[in-house]
């Protein structure tokens, strides 16, 4: 597998001829697996200005993961509002200097269909940019995909509606994104009336020529709007992506389950139906086996045949480390089953032999060893609160409260840098645990970076023999409690960490 990984990296860098191995040219990183081998800063505090290279105050809310290439940072924000607002459709595409945060250029991308501002399931600024070192493509999930030169000259535009939780990527000169057909309602919500929509209304993967914006292929199998898509390579050299269908709000794509899609032409290689499947996750492939979560189980599926090879319980007789202010406790437990899912949406990441995820109803970071089938959990605090003149305060889960997502030390204020309230979903004020769509974890070197919506970032050594309190490297903040809302994954370049909150773009390092 090491040889395959090296070959894959060489082929990817060949497709990005003007990029460097330590760039982060798309939301999922240079290899599309949310990982980089370079090491980055592990401990910091934005609230106390510790290990912060620079910060840039932003005029409006935004959710996109910062993309870094050739000394430039690309990201999006909403067009500034003039009063408290719940919905929006127009965005600003930004290019800043990675060394000091100075604005190099900014362009507007007009949308057609308003979405909820700062939504816990995404908004118009959700999809990250993609660059090949010459061009950069920005997505307005309210309908609008625009390509600029690296210097800000507009090259092409398509009025396509994209998925707000989508993570576009570049493959073989093609910009690949998740295209939505049916629009949201005027209040920014997606209705349930399309549950039985015909195939031509299904959400699909679509590939555009990076140079011209012309459509090169469109998938046919359908894909759920909550799937975090990333490219994979099989041992035979075939480049593929896993598409998942099924979940809440009656998605029309059928049957529920997964399909393997050929990245050369968008063709469906095979389909595996899965009853009552919730597809809102990322799908990794390990040694030619697709790794996924289904209800209370973890499945390994043969990537060539689509056959289930094994099924492992996520709740029965699992190892749990409950780590609080007192001495940690270790035990084998049977966890309570969730009625809908056992994984927070889009919170998982396959790294090496470990498939990491966040539990849906409990404050537990879990992982499945896909070789040994061992399942481990580590309890984490829901929130780190850092305030001027006060000691660090951790909020730990209270089982007596009704919902995990509403437990906070300081709720997110959801005000922009100019004092306007900019959100359309009350759940955005919560902890970032529970019924939300989480930013994808990312990897830098030996460390897993797990941000949550309240601005708390957990850093753990992902390859420890046991998942316990000793795995924790640091717990950090992205700003003052209540002012650090984020829906963006962390990205890495030249040893620095880049973060995007409701109010700021932040470069972390020494």
N, C-alpha and C positions, 0 to 999 in steps of 0.2 A: 504493500500500500504506500510506502514511502516513495518508491519510484514513481508510482502513479500520481501522487500528490505533486511531486517535482515537475513531472511532465505537464500536469494541469496548470501549474503556476507559469511555466514557460509559455504555454499556449495562450494563456490569458494575457500575459505581458506583451506577447506578440500582437494581440488584438488591441492593446493600448500602447502603441509604439512611443508615445510622447510622455508616458507616465513613469513613475518610479515605484519600486517595490514597496516603499513606505508611504505611498499615497493612499488615500481612502476615496476612490473616484466615484463611488455610488453608495447608497445607504447600507448595503451589505458588504462593503469592503472590496478590495481588489479581486479576490477570488469568489465573491458572492456567498461566502459562508459565515460572514459576520466576524471574521477572525483575522488577526495579523500576528506574525511571529515577533515583531518588535515589542520591546517593553515600554511601558508608559508610567506616568505618575500614579501611585496607588492611594496616597492620602492627601487630603486637601480640605479647605473650608472656604467657600465663597462668602459666607456670612462674616468670617473673620479675616478675609483677604489673605489666607495662607496658601502658599504654592499656587498662586494665580498669576499667570503671565500678563493677561489683559482681559478686560471686559468691555463689551460695547452695548450700551443701552439701546434698546430697540423701541420704535414708536408704537408697535402693535404686536399682538399675539401671533404666534406661529408655532408649528409642530414639527417641521422637517428636521431630520438628522443632518448635521453639517457634513458636507462633502468637501474633501480637501485634495487639491491637485496643483502641482507646480507652484506652490506658494500662495495659492488662492483658496478661499473658503466660499462655498456656494450654499445658499439656503433660501427659504422663503418666509415671508410674514404676510398677514392680512393687510389690505389697504387700510390706513388709519381711519378710525371712526371719529365722529364729532360729538357723540353722546353715548350713554350706556346702550349696548347692543347685544342681541342674541343670535343673529344670523349675519352672514356675509358671503360674498361671492368673488370679489376682486382681490388679487394678491400682488405682492411685490417680489420680484426675483433679485437677490442680492449677490454681489461679489465683493468680498473683503480681503484685505491683506492678511495672510496667516501669521505674519510676524508681529503685527501691531493692531490688527482689527480695523485699520483705516478702510473706509468705503472706496472701492475702486470704480464700481458702477452699479446702477440699479435700474430695473425695468419693470413695467406693470404688465400683468397678464389678466385680462378681463374674463370673468366667468359669466355663466348664464343661469345657473341653478343654485340659489343660496343653500348653504349648509350651516349647521349649528356652529357658532364660534367656540373654539377651545373645547370641542366635544371630547368626552372620554373615549369615544370610538373613532376619533379622527375629525378633521375639518378640511377646508379647501387647501390648506398648506401641508397636509399630511405626507404625501409622497415626496421622498428626497430627490434631489437632482441627480443626473448621471452625466459624466463627462468622459471623453476619450482623449483629453489633452489638447484638442483643437476646437471642439464644440462642447456645449453644455446644454442639456435639455432639462427644462423645468416643467413641472406638472401642476396645473390648477385643477384640483379634483372637482371643482364646480363647472368644468368643461373648458379645457384649453391646455394644449401641449405646445410649447414654444421652444425652438432651438435657437441659441445665440452662438456667435463666435466666442472664443475665450475672452475677447476684449469687449463683448457686449453688443455686437452688431446682430440684429435679428436676421436669421437665415430662413426659417420656415415656421409655420403654425398650423395646427390641426384642432378643429373644434370637437374634440372627443371628450366624453365624460369618463373620468377615471374613478377608481375606488380610493376613498380617502385613506384606507389602511394599507394601500398597495405599496410595494417596495420595488420600483422598476430597476432593471439592470441591463447591461450591455452584453450582447453575445454575437460574435462574428459580424460586427458592424451593424447589428440590429438593436434598436431600442425596444425592449420588451416590457409591457405593462399590463395591468389588469383593467380591461375596458368594461365599463358599465353601460348598459343600454337604457334601462328605465330610469327616469329622473326622480329626484326627491320631491316631496311636496313643498309648497311655498314657505312652510315653517322650518324647512331643513331636515325633516324626518323622512325616512324611506317607508312607504306604506306597505301593508301586507297583501294588497290586492293583486300582486303579480305572482303569487305562489304557484299558480297553474299556467303561467305564461308559456307560450310556445318557444321552441328552441331558438328562434331568431331574436328573442328578447333576453336570452341567457347572458350572464356575465361570462366573458371569455378572455383568455390571454391573447394579446395581439402584438405583432412585431412590425415596427416601422424602420425603414432605411434611415440610419443615423444622419446621412448626408442630405436626404431629400424630404424625409417625413412621409414618404409613400408607404402604403401597407404592403408588406411582403408575405405575411401569412396571418391567419386567424385560427385559433383552436376551435374544436367542435364539441369537446366533451363537457364544457362548462366548468366554472370554478366559483366557489363561495367568495363573497366580498371580504371575508375576514381572514383569508389564507395569506400567510407571509411567504411569498414565492422566492425561491433561490435556485440557481442552476446547480446541477450535479453532473458528475461524470462516472460512468460505469467502467468496469475493468476492461471492456472491449473497446474503450475509447469513445463510446456514444455519449453525447451530451443530452441530458434530459432534465425535466422538471416535473415535480409531482403536483397535480391539481386535486384539490379536495372539494367535495360538495356536501351540503347539509349543515344545519344549525338553526338558530332561532330566526324569528320573523318570516318564516315560510319561504326560503329561497327557492326559486323555480327550477334550478338545475337538478337533473335527475340522471341516474339513481344516486341516493346518498352513498358516499364512499370515496374512493380515490382512483385516479387514472395517472398513468405515466405518459408524458407527452414528449415527443421528439423535438428538440430545440432547433433542428435543421429546417423543419417545415411545419411544425405545429400539429403533426399527426398524432392520433392516440395510439399508443403501443398496446396497452391493455387497460382494463377497468376491473376494479374489485368492488362490488357492492357491499356496503356495511349498513345494517339496519340501525336507525336512530343515531347516525353518525353526526358529530359536531366537528366541522372541518377547520375551525378557527385556530390555527397553529402553524408552525413551520415544520417542514418534512425534511429530515436528513437521510442520507444513504450511507451506511457503514458496511463495508465488505459486500457490496452488491445486495444489501438488504435495506428496504425502506423502513424507517423507524417512525412510529406514530402512536398517538394516544387515542383510545376509544372507550369512552365511559370510565369505568373503574379499572381498565386494563391498558397495558402497553403491548403493541403488536410489532412483530418483525415480519416483513413481507418480502418474498423473493422478487428482486427487481427485474428479472427476466421473464418470469411466468405470471406474476401477480398473485401467487398462492401464499396464504398465511403459513409461516413456518413455526412461530411460537407466540404464546400469549402469556403475559405475566401480570398478576394482580398488583394494583397500586395501593391497595388498602388492607389486604390480609397479611398479618404477621410480618409487618415491615419495621425496619429499624428507625427509631425516632430519637433525636437528641433535642431536648428542651433546654434551651440556654437562656437564662435570665440573669438578674443581678446576683442571685445565689449560685451555688455550685451546680454545674450542668448535670442533668440526669439522662441516662441512656436506657432505652427499653425497647422490647418488641411489642408492637401494638397492632390492633385492628382499628383502622380509622373509619369514621362515619362516612357513608357514601353520599355524594351529592346527587340530587335528583336529575340534574342536567349534565354535569361535567365534573371532572376532578382536576382540571387544569385551567388556570386563568388564561384568557384568550391572548394568543400570540406571545406568550411569555417563555416559551421553551427554546432550547438551542442544543443541538447535537455537537459535542466537541470530543474528539477521540472516541472512546468507548462509552462515554457518558451522555445520556439525554437528560439535560437539566430542564426543570419546569417549576412554576409556582403553583401551589395548591389553590383551589378555587374558594374554599370556605374557611381555611385555616392559615395562619401566618407561617407557612412551612415552605422552604425551598427544598424541592425533591430532586432526586436523580435516579435514573435506571442504568445499571450496568448491562449493556446489551449483549455482553459476552457471558456473564455469570448469572444474569437475571436478578441480581440483588437490587432491592429498592431501599433507599435511605432518605430520611428527612431531617432537616435542621430548622428549628424554630428561629425566626428573626423578629426583631422589633418592627412594629408597623411604621414608625416614624422617628427620625432624629430631629429634635428641635434645638436650634442654636439661636439664641437671642443675645443682644448686647448686655454685658454685665451679669449674665446668668450662666450657671453650669449647664453642661449638656443634659438634655432631658430626652429619655427614650420612652416611647409609648409601647406598652406590651398588650397583646390581645386580651380582651375581656370577654370570656365566653358567655357572660350574662347579658351582653348587649346583643341586639337582634341581628345586625349586619356588620360584617367586618369592614366594608367599604366606608361606613360612616364614622368609624372610630378615628379620631385625630386629636393631637395635642393642640394644634392650631390649624383650623380648616384653611384650605386655599382661598385667598381673598378674591381671586379671579379678576383683579384690576390690572390694567396695563400700566406702563411707565408714566402715563399722563393722567392716571387716576380714574379712567373710565372702566366700568364693569363690562367685561367682554366674554360672556359664556352663555350657552343655551341649554345646558344639561346640568342639573343640580348635583349629579354624581361627580362632576369635575371638582367639586369642593372637598372630596373625600381623600382617603389615605393612599389610594392607588393599588389597594388590594381588593379582591372580590370581583364584582360584576363590572369590569371595565375591560378595555383592550390595552394591554401593557406594551411599552416599548420593548423591542427585542433586546435580550442581553447581547453583549458583544465581548470578544476575547482580545486581550493584548498580552502576548507572551504566555506566562503561566497563570494569568489571572482572568477571572470572569467578572464583568462589570454589569450589575443588575440595577438599573434605575427604576424608581416608581414615581407615580404621578405627583406626589407631594415634594419631590426634589431630593429625597433620600436616595443615596447610591451605596449599594453593598458591593464590596470587592472581596472576592474569595479565590483562593487557590483551587482551580478546577480539578486538579489531578491528585489530590490528597487520597491516601489509602482509605481513609474513613471520612465521611461527611459529618463533621462535628464542629464545636466551637473553635477548634484549632485551625479549621479551614478559613476562618474569617481573617482577612488581611487588614481591612479597614471598613468603617462605616462613615460616609461623608455627606456633606450637604451641598446643594446647588444654590443656596441663598438663605435669607432669613425665613424662618418658619412662616408659612402662609403666603410667601411671596416667590416661591421657587417652583411653581407648577410647570411640569414638563410632560410631553408625550413623545419626546425624541430619544432615540438611542444615542449612546456615546460613540464617537468616532476617534480615530487615532492617526497621528502623522508626526514623524520626526520626534518621537518620544513624548509628544503632547497629547492631552485629552481635550476634545472639543465637545461642548454641551450647548444646547439651545433651550432656554426656558421662555416662559411667557413674556419676560421683560428684558432678557439679555442673551447675547452670544458670548460664550466664555471660553477662553483658552487656559488650560490647566497644565502646570508643569513647573520646572525650576529654571 
